């Protein structure tokens, strides 16, 4: 008998799929849960994501994938089953390796995604960024939303977790107070994936085949690009294609990008601490805070 046969979630997968499992293969997954490729006796296959924590939260991820699938052409996996402790979804081909054609295709996908608009910043419910709550109250002003629900929210979280000194939070507060002098309000808030980096994207034969692990909300598209550029997830082909299709206003690469990169940096401070604290401090200093 295979060891995975004794896992409680295996019987749950077989019950909801109405099929018998033949093989289970661990995959690299996100921060929430374990991820497996599951192959059934009839040849069908899927991906199972399992959250064993006392308060599982996979239903939030399922909701976000369903939202992207319903409101955009982003190639997210189709959902077979959604519960707090189990996601069963389509297995998508591809790997997190990107040639120039795939990078350009991703730019096309994100331009289309960012063309989905709402009348305010936020989302219909709070979501998650990694393991952390991501508050999304509908807010008319992007400056207010980003300052309070992104910078101050994660800054306070980092201090409460003992990951960041309170003195750094004072500098974040000072920046948040001055945000209106630095960043711009969008013409209309855009739908953003919220956690785009190489491990959350799959490609094959020059095309993007899957986009995973969203952290969605409506905001300024510039924050999505700042996250991508911070971790150098995609190269010149992505950048050139995106900016060709939808240019940014002057000053982005000189200043605003660094403001927006503070959000993923603070997320990494909360999750990992370490050198991300120094990177956050250096970014604040670069901005004069």
Secondary structure, 3 states (H helix, E strand, C coil): CCHHHHCHHHHHHHHHHCCCEEEEEEECCCCCCEEEEEEECCCCEEEEEECCCCCCCHHHHHHHHHHHHHHCCCCCCCEEEEECCEEEEECCCCECCCCHHHHHHHHHHHHHHHCCEECCEECCCCEEECCEEECCCCECCHHHHHHHHHHHHHHHHHHHCCCCCHHHHHHHHHHHHHHHHCCCCCCCEEEECCCCCHHHEEEECCEEEEECCCCCEEECHHHHHHHHHHCCCCCHHHHHHHHHHCCCCCCHHHHHHHHHHHHHHHHHHHHHCCHHHHHHHHHHHHCCC
